[in-house]
C-alpha cells in the first residue's frame, strides 16, 4: 500500500466532501492516476487540469490524464475542474 495526498479544486472539490478538497488515501501499489479518478467517481470529462508533485499529468488542457502515470508513495496529486481565469480569483496550488 502507498499513501498519497489528493487535492481537488474548483468544481471537483465536492468529490472530497466533507474534507475541504483534500484527501489522504491509502492505495494499492501500481495505482494509476486515471484509476484514481474512477475510484473517486470523477468523470474524466470534468477534469481540466492535473498535476503530480507539481508536474502536469494531462495530455492537453481539458484532455485525459496521460496514460501510464503510476502513483508512488508520498505523491501529491491535484485535479481541477474548469479554472475561472480571473486576476482576482487566484490559482490552485497543492
DAWOBEL-V417745 format. One record per backbone hydrogen bond with DSSP energy under -0.5 kcal/mol. NH is the residue of the N-H (numbers start at 0). CO is the residue of the C=O. Records with the same first field share a line. If there is no record, write none. Layout:
NH=CO + CO
This chain:
1=26
3=24
4=74
5=22
6=76
7=20
8=78
11=8
12=9
13=10
14=11
15=12
16=13
18=15
21=18
22=5
24=3 + 22
26=1 + 24
29=70
30=27
32=68
35=31
36=32
37=33
38=34
39=35
40=36 + 37
41=36
42=40
45=42
46=43
47=45 + 79
48=79
50=77
51=54
52=75
54=51
56=49
58=63
61=47
62=59
65=56
68=65
69=67
70=30
73=2
74=71
76=4 + 74
77=50
78=6
79=48
80=8
83=81
84=82
85=83
88=85
89=85
